[in-house]
């Protein structure tokens, strides 16, 4: 979790980031196999029927996974809570938030969802037991922030 003057941001945690070298090595190996197959195809007019599509699929999957983890986040600001995924960014104004909810089992992992007046139920990326030490404390902090942002000035 990052925090900018009381507005937390949740991104991929250290457990996911520790996998990045594995993804890089896998991408390099299968990328090299793909390059060899492309060169063979261009030079000799044929390539391995097994390794070329397999290498392309693995490289695409690794690239997609890396980009999805780097892009996805839950970011809070004074105006809204923002959920980012690879292809979409949703901004939900604090006054549209109805409730925060923890779903899942403690054994298999829990995730946080926000109920909104406009978008229904949204999962908050990286706000889960894999990325946050105390999920209940983070949800409590988000509820407090939500109450502060929606409190009418007296």
PyMOL commands that set and color helices and strands:
alter all, ss='L'
color gray80, all
select helices_A, chain A and resi 14-17+20-44+51-71+94-96+135-150
alter helices_A, ss='H'
color red, helices_A
select strands_A, chain A and resi 2-4+7-10+73-76+80-84+89-93+97-105+109-116+120-128
alter strands_A, ss='S'
color yellow, strands_A
deselect
rebuild
show_as cartoon
